[in-house]
Structures are given as structure tokens and as C-alpha cells.
Amino acid sequence: MKDVFEYTGYRQYIADYYAERKVKSAFTWREFARVAGFSSSVHLKYVSEGRFNLGEDAAERVAKAMGLSGNRLEYFRAMVEFDHAKTDAEKKAAYGKMISIAKAHKAKVLEGDSFRFFSDWKNPVIRELAPAMPGAKPLALAHACREKITAAEVSETLNFLVKAGLLQKDDVGNYTQTEKSVTTGPMEVTPVAVRGMLRQMGEFALDAIEGVPQAERHFSGVTLGVTHEAYDEIVQVIAECRKKVIAIATRDSAADEVYRLNMQFFPMTNIKGLKK
């Protein structure tokens, strides 16, 4: 079975623990629940399926029943905290705790680099900007950004991007991208970071309405009444459009500027809620 540090979801860890024990012995959910101090024989089965949650004391008992202690016990607690968090800020704090615990044990958390990349606008911008300015020092890269960023922050960002394998640095100090584009995958944690970045980029877009000459930006919008079927079809069209834009942007190795494309399609009414 994988180490607990390789998980980001505590429910999956419980399910995998049970499955492994089941293969090796006559282990049952009833026995698992009994060892963890639950009267219901199916309680932990329902937890693993997402039907029940674990309280703080229960999480402690379950972790110890699975033989977790020390940093691994702390990490399991943090996973439970992450899963139960109500807001993105709470989720980021809990995930940060998971990363900190894992690093203290010299372990790498699954999705950690992806989470960090999508947590801050500096990462995708510097990833595009550094190759477009060969030989440029961190201070010059900082001055090239419209949003405020220091040379020290640029250096830190470059070091992270190289370490994460998103940029390569040659012997003379020039940077190249290892891949032309970076997108999110079907991960548990990354969407939390992506939502934070979308807020950042949305704020930058508002500033650009007045701060960027009209000839250098494009803003447009339309308000529509749609059916649920039309919504699904429009979302697919937007996805295809995004792919075409990426294909156009990545067909050339050079870049004159770094742009951000926001695609937003969201409800302005709540008719369905009124019907309920």
C-alpha cells in the first residue's frame, strides 16, 4: 500500500487500507469499526464512500487503528481537515499544513507542485516571460510585469519553476519551457488553487479596463437566456475555442508579450432556486 503522504484524500486512504487488509486476511468493515471504537459496523465504509464524515476524535481513533503515528498521524488529521473545509481559504490552509508535515518528514506530497503553480499569478506569467526575454535578470523581468513584483520574488519563482520541471535553465542563464502549455488535470487539490488564481486574474482584468490602452486589449460580453441543454453545448464550444487559442499561441516559439485569456460564462439569475 502507498505511504499516507502520497494521498490527498483521507477517504481513499481508508478504502485502500481496508482493501489491502481484506486481501491478506478475513478483515471486515465490522472489525475495522470495532478497532476504531465505532458501534456501527458500516460506519467506516460509509466514511470511505463520502456518506459520513469523521470528527476530530474519530479521526484520531481511525488513524491509530490503521497504525499511523507521529508525522503520519498529523498528516492524516490534516487530510481530514482539508476534506471538511468549507471555504477555499480553509482548504488552502489545511493543504499547506499537509505539505509542511510531509516536508518535515522529507516526503513529497502528491500534487504539491501543481497546487503551488496554480496558487499564484506570478508562476504562469514568469514561466511565459522568462523565455521571451533571453538573458534578462530578475530585476528586468520584474520591471516587465504590469503587476507589482520584486526581483527577489522573480528569483524565487524561477527557482520553483526549474525545480518543478516547468522551465529549463541552460549554461548561460537562458530559460526554455519544458512544455508549451500547462493545464490542470483531474486532481483533488489543484482546483482550490485554480479558483484563487481566477480571482486574482479577474481583479487584474478589471484594472486592465482602464490601465491598458484599448488597442492592446479586447473585452466583450453578452447576456443570454439559455436552456440547460444550450448551456452544456456552449460550454463545449468555449472549451474548443480555448484549445484553438492555445494552438495559435503555441505554434511560435517566440513571444512579444504575455497575455491572459479569461473565459467566463456564469448565471445572472436563479430561476431554478425560486422554483424550489
ABEGO torsion letter per residue (X at the ends): XBBAAABABAAAAAAAAAAAAAAABABBAAAAAAAAGBABAAAAAAAAAGABBBBAAAAAAAAAAAGBBEAAAAAAAAAAAAAABABAAAAAAAAAAAAAAAAAAGBBBBGAAAAAAAABAAAAAAAAAAAABBGBBAAAAAAABABBBBAAAAAAAAAAAAAAGABBBBAAGBBBBABABBBBBBBAAAAAAAAAAAAAAAAAAAAAAAABBAAABBBBBBBBBBBAAAAAAAAAAAAAAAAAAAAAAAABABBABBBBBBBBBBBABBAAAAAX
